[in-house]
Amino acid sequence: SDGSIRLHQMTSEYPLMQWNDSTRGQPIIALQWALTRPAVFFALDASSNIYIWDLLENDLLPVAKQTIPSEKVATMTLLGEPEKANGLLGMVLAKESGQIDIQYVKKKWALP
């Protein structure tokens, strides 16, 4: 609810990494690992900002932020085929109006 993200290992109650105030205090609505690139995850905050984290590039801050200006995004999910090395990764955005958008992620965040 405060924009903090914690990365846990299944065998420990303590986080391996913690990023406080990663969304400038906005609650995180959705967070998902990339299906095709294990070091990348995406976070959606309550202000319709999508943060892209690539832990191999920078483990302190998101590597990119994208604002969805047209309408408030209610949730997101990722789609892709991890068994294929084509690097095709899509993001499905469900907006409050019921509209669904599918956007493709840049190859640099999708390739294995």
N, C-alpha and C positions, 0 to 999 in steps of 0.2 A: 504493500500500500504506500510505501514511501519512496519507491524507485530503486531500492537496493536489490542487488542480485548476488546470490551465493552459489558457488560451484562446490558440490559435495561429492565425495567418494562414498560408494555404497557401504563401506566397512567402518565409517567413522561418522560420529554426530557433528564433528567440527568441520567447517568448510575449508577446502583447499585454497580457495580464493574468495574474496568478497569485494564487491564494488558498491560503495555507499553513494547514494544520490546520483545514480547513473542516468536518471531521466530528469534531473533537476527537481526532484520531489513529486513528479507525476506518478500516479499508480501504474503499475505494469499490468496490462490486460492479458497479454499472451506472450509466451516465450517458447521458441522451438529451435532445436538443433537443425542445421542443414542436413538433408538426407544424403547428399552426395559428397560433402566435405566435412569431416568430423570436427575440425577446429573452428567451425563457423556456427554462430547462432544469431537469431533475430529476436528482437524484443519490440513489442508494440505498447506504447503508453496511452493513457487516457486522452491525450491531446492529439491523437492520430499521427504520432511520430514513430517511425520505424528506425530502430538502431541496429546496425550491423556490426557484430563483433567477430573479428578474425584473430584468434588467440596466437596464431603463428606470426602475425604481422605486428600486433600490439596487444599486450595482455593488461594494459592499464585503462584504456579508453576504447570506445567504439571506433571503428575505422571509417564509418559513414553514418549519416543520419538523413532520412528522407521524410519530409512532411507530406501527408496526403491532404491537400488544401480544400478539395471540393466538398467533402462531406465527412462527418465523423465515422471512423471505422470502429465497428463493434468488436470484431475479432479477426484473427488471421490464422492461416495454416499453410504449410509448405507441401508441395508435391514434387515428386521426382522419382527416378528409378536408380537406387543406389548400386544395383548390380551392373548398370551400364556406365561406361566411362565417358559418355558424351557430354557430361557437365550440364545437362539440362535440368534446371531447377526453377520451379514456378512458385509464386506466392499468391494465395487466394485471400482476398480481402472482402469481408462481409461488412457492408455499410449499414447504418441504422435504418435507412430507407428500405432495406431488403435487397438492394442492388449488390451483385457479386462482381468483383473485378479480378482478373487473373493477370499478373505481371510476371515477366521473366527476370531472373536475377542475373547480373553480369557474370560472365564466365569466370572471372578471377575469384569470385566467392562461391562458385559452384563446382569447378573442376576438382576432382579428387587429388 
